[in-house]
Amino acid sequence: MISPEIPVPYVLAYSGEAVPQRLSFAEDPMSGMLRLSHRAPRPRSDWTRGVLLARIRTHQRGEVMWRMLNRHRQWQCMIRHLCQVCAGPATDPATGRLWWVITETGFRATESAGGLTNAPPTCPACIPASLRFCPQLRKSATVYTVGGVEFAGVLADLYEPGPGGQAVFAGERNVFVGWEEFAILPYALATQMVVRLHGMEPAPHLSPEAALVVAS
């Protein structure tokens, strides 16, 4: 049983939301090339920017999967700049900047004040409890505000065509595939969105608990 003190982040997956990914390769009607597809495709919702999206339910039933994110809710938080814990706005109304908790394992620096992450933002009201209860954040976490967010690509599982259009797992999971990697996107099953953060600054005006930097 989950303690009532421990918030269950909005972005987490539940065991009852899992959907079997029945995959195959089929011809793309636009390009004529093979691309990864669900066996019963839904053209209006299965793909975005040329990559196939993993299917998932969203009813939040079953056991909380503490180490897994629900793809739909993760994308929703990224696109709408919502807090991954409470699903409220993560933007500071006074400055227009977004609040973000960064960990060593969930961030890759690509510039002096920016980089790639698959972790959605966290609003300042939810940061203290997140730092207190999340084991990963207790290992290494720093709170920033962010000036800009750019959609960079996806984390994906990679497949290759097999006999009769079968989709054969290529042995790579959670691979970063950028939106510009057009040769790889048709072979990818996207599970999470990755964004590039710009203008990162250490978070100001936080309580001592919320501003805590936890080092391993």
C-alpha positions in Angstrom: 0.0 0.0 0.0 1.2 3.5 -0.9 1.6 5.9 2.0 -0.8 8.8 1.7 2.2 11.1 2.2 3.9 9.9 -0.9 2.5 11.6 -4.1 2.1 9.4 -7.1 3.4 11.4 -10.0 0.8 11.9 -12.8 3.3 10.8 -15.4 3.9 7.3 -14.0 2.5 4.2 -15.7 0.1 1.7 -14.1 0.2 -2.1 -14.6 -3.3 -2.1 -16.1 -2.4 0.4 -18.8 0.0 -2.0 -20.6 -0.9 -2.9 -24.2 0.7 -5.6 -26.3 2.6 -4.0 -29.1 1.6 -6.1 -32.2 4.0 -4.8 -34.8 4.9 -5.5 -38.4 6.5 -3.7 -41.3 4.2 -2.3 -44.0 4.6 0.1 -47.0 4.3 3.8 -46.2 1.6 5.0 -48.7 3.4 8.3 -49.0 6.9 7.2 -49.6 6.5 3.7 -50.8 9.2 2.6 -48.3 8.8 0.1 -45.5 8.1 1.4 -42.1 7.2 0.0 -38.7 3.4 -0.2 -38.1 0.9 -1.6 -35.7 -0.8 -4.6 -37.3 -4.2 -2.8 -37.1 -3.0 0.7 -37.9 -4.7 3.9 -37.0 -3.2 6.4 -39.5 -4.5 9.5 -37.7 -3.0 8.6 -34.3 -0.3 6.0 -34.7 2.5 8.2 -36.1 4.0 11.6 -35.5 6.8 13.1 -37.5 7.4 9.8 -39.2 7.8 7.7 -36.0 5.4 5.0 -34.7 4.0 5.6 -31.2 3.8 2.9 -28.7 0.2 2.2 -27.7 -0.8 2.6 -24.1 -4.0 2.9 -22.1 -4.6 6.0 -19.9 -7.1 4.9 -17.2 -4.6 4.7 -14.3 -5.7 1.2 -13.1 -3.6 -1.4 -11.5 -0.4 -1.2 -9.6 1.8 1.9 -9.9 4.9 1.2 -12.0 7.4 3.4 -10.2 10.1 3.0 -12.8 8.0 3.4 -15.9 6.3 6.4 -17.5 3.0 6.4 -19.4 3.9 7.5 -22.9 0.7 9.5 -23.4 1.0 11.4 -20.2 4.7 12.0 -20.6 4.1 13.5 -24.0 1.2 15.6 -22.7 3.4 17.0 -20.0 6.2 17.8 -22.5 4.0 19.4 -25.1 1.8 21.4 -22.7 4.5 22.2 -20.1 2.7 20.4 -17.3 4.1 19.3 -14.0 4.9 15.6 -14.1 3.6 15.2 -10.5 0.3 17.1 -10.3 -0.3 17.8 -14.0 -0.7 21.5 -13.2 1.2 24.3 -15.1 5.0 24.2 -14.5 5.6 27.7 -15.9 6.3 30.5 -13.5 3.6 33.1 -14.3 5.9 36.0 -13.3 8.8 35.1 -15.5 7.5 32.7 -18.1 10.3 30.3 -17.2 9.7 26.6 -16.6 10.8 24.7 -13.4 12.8 21.5 -14.0 14.4 18.9 -11.7 17.5 17.5 -13.4 19.3 14.3 -12.6 22.6 12.9 -13.8 21.0 9.9 -15.4 18.1 11.8 -17.1 20.0 14.6 -18.7 22.7 15.0 -21.3 24.4 18.4 -21.7 24.7 19.6 -25.3 25.6 23.3 -24.5 26.8 25.4 -21.6 23.3 26.1 -20.3 21.2 23.4 -21.9 20.8 19.8 -22.9 18.6 16.8 -23.6 16.1 15.2 -21.1 13.2 12.8 -21.2 12.0 14.0 -17.7 9.0 16.4 -17.9 9.1 19.6 -15.8 8.0 19.8 -12.1 6.2 22.8 -10.7 7.7 24.5 -7.6 4.9 23.4 -5.3 5.7 19.7 -6.0 9.5 19.9 -5.9 10.0 19.6 -2.1 8.0 16.3 -1.9 9.7 15.0 -5.0 13.1 15.5 -3.6 12.0 14.0 -0.3 10.4 10.8 -1.5 12.0 9.9 -4.9 15.0 7.6 -4.5 16.5 8.7 -7.9 16.3 12.4 -6.9 17.9 11.7 -3.6 21.0 10.3 -5.5 21.5 13.4 -7.7 19.1 16.2 -8.4 19.4 19.9 -9.1 16.5 22.3 -9.5 16.7 24.7 -12.5 14.5 27.2 -14.3 14.5 26.9 -18.1 14.1 29.7 -20.6 13.2 27.6 -23.7 12.2 24.1 -24.7 12.7 22.5 -28.1 11.2 19.1 -29.2 14.4 17.1 -30.0 13.3 13.5 -30.7 12.2 10.3 -28.9 13.5 7.4 -26.9 12.6 4.4 -28.9 12.9 0.6 -29.3 14.4 -0.3 -32.7 13.1 -3.0 -35.0 14.2 -4.4 -38.4 12.1 -6.1 -41.1 11.9 -9.9 -41.0 10.4 -12.5 -43.4 6.8 -11.8 -44.4 6.9 -8.3 -42.9 7.6 -9.4 -39.4 9.0 -6.8 -37.0 12.1 -8.3 -35.4 13.5 -6.6 -32.3 16.9 -5.2 -33.1 18.2 -5.5 -29.5 18.2 -1.8 -28.6 15.8 -0.2 -26.2 15.5 3.4 -25.1 17.7 4.7 -27.9 17.6 8.4 -28.6 16.5 9.1 -32.1 16.4 12.8 -33.2 13.7 14.2 -35.4 16.3 14.8 -38.1 17.4 11.1 -38.2 15.0 10.2 -41.1 16.8 6.9 -41.9 16.1 5.6 -38.4 12.6 6.9 -37.6 10.8 4.3 -39.7 12.4 1.5 -37.7 11.6 3.0 -34.3 8.8 2.5 -31.7 8.7 5.7 -29.7 8.1 5.3 -26.0 9.0 8.8 -24.6 9.6 12.3 -25.9 13.0 14.0 -25.5 13.3 17.7 -25.4 16.3 20.1 -25.5 16.4 22.6 -22.7 17.9 26.1 -23.3 18.8 28.9 -20.9 19.1 26.7 -17.8 19.7 28.6 -14.5 19.8 27.4 -10.9 16.4 27.9 -9.4 16.0 31.1 -7.4 13.7 32.0 -4.5 13.0 28.5 -3.4 12.7 27.3 0.2 15.9 25.6 1.5 14.2 22.2 1.1 13.2 22.8 -2.5 16.5 24.3 -3.5 18.4 21.4 -2.1 21.0 19.8 -4.3 21.3 16.2 -3.4 24.6 14.6 -4.3 25.5 10.9 -4.2 
